[in-house]
């Protein structure tokens, strides 16, 4: 006689497989919550921080950059005029007069001025090369150079050097080679 099979005490193979699958699933969820989710959260915070840093850097850069200056344009009805000489006024005196006026208006200290003794013809006008050294506060030197860009009298900057003034850290020294165009009487 055969003895009927009695169910074994314990779990069946199917139950063991289900428990093992549940344990694996629970472990995967715990690993995700413990490792992957915090990493994703940190990466998202880092991205938002990087984006806000980029935005702040762009705003700061835009605030620190000087606004571009519009190019100087003379009124269309006015033609640029060369420097007119007064009666019995030499070219060197006229050039020194103009440079002295500009220096006093802008507040720079006019240093050495060297004017070429003989005019050089350019574009149908007599022109003199002038080496000028000015020093002063940055704003004053900048205003002096801005005054040189005025359309009248006609002049041009050919060489420009700038450095800090010796002995005074708050002042700068600019050395320029200009060309003044003259109208002879």
Secondary structure as UniProt FT lines:
FT   HELIX           13..31
FT   HELIX           32..36
FT   HELIX           37..64
FT   TURN            76..77
FT   STRAND          83..84
FT   TURN            87..88
FT   HELIX           91..106
FT   STRAND          109..115
FT   STRAND          120..122
FT   TURN            123..124
FT   STRAND          125..137
FT   HELIX           138..148
FT   STRAND          155..164
FT   TURN            166..167
FT   TURN            169..170
FT   STRAND          171..183
//
